[in-house]
Amino acid sequence: MNADHPVLNALLQQLRSLNEQYCQLPNEINRYRVVRQEQLIAQWAPGFRFAA
């Protein structure tokens, strides 16, 4: 997957936003949203590695 792909960039931006929300308010709903976004990225871009 091309790292400059606009859809991938949009998905990653959404993930960053969700992670910020989870850091500010750590609850089950926000954690679920983060995990679901990670799963969506994994489905859309198989083999994509998240930065550690």
C-alpha positions in Angstrom: 0.0 0.0 0.0 1.3 3.4 -0.9 1.9 5.4 2.2 0.8 8.6 0.4 -2.6 7.2 -0.6 -5.3 9.7 0.3 -7.7 7.1 1.8 -5.0 5.6 4.0 -4.0 9.1 5.1 -7.6 9.9 6.0 -8.0 6.7 7.9 -4.8 7.3 9.8 -5.8 10.9 10.6 -9.1 9.6 12.0 -7.1 7.1 14.1 -4.9 9.8 15.5 -8.0 11.8 16.4 -9.6 8.8 18.1 -6.4 8.1 20.0 -6.4 11.7 21.3 -10.0 11.3 22.4 -9.1 8.1 24.2 -6.1 9.8 26.0 -8.3 12.6 27.2 -11.2 10.4 28.2 -10.2 6.7 28.6 -13.4 4.7 28.6 -14.6 1.6 26.9 -16.5 3.4 24.1 -13.4 5.4 23.0 -11.2 2.3 23.2 -13.7 0.4 21.1 -13.5 3.2 18.5 -9.7 3.1 18.4 -9.7 -0.7 18.0 -12.4 -0.6 15.3 -10.5 2.0 13.3 -7.3 -0.1 13.6 -9.3 -3.1 12.3 -10.7 -1.0 9.4 -7.2 0.1 8.4 -5.9 -3.5 8.6 -8.8 -4.6 6.3 -8.3 -1.8 3.9 -4.5 -1.9 3.8 -3.4 -5.5 4.7 0.2 -5.6 5.9 0.3 -2.0 6.9 2.5 -1.4 9.9 1.5 1.1 12.6 4.3 3.3 13.8 5.4 2.3 17.3 
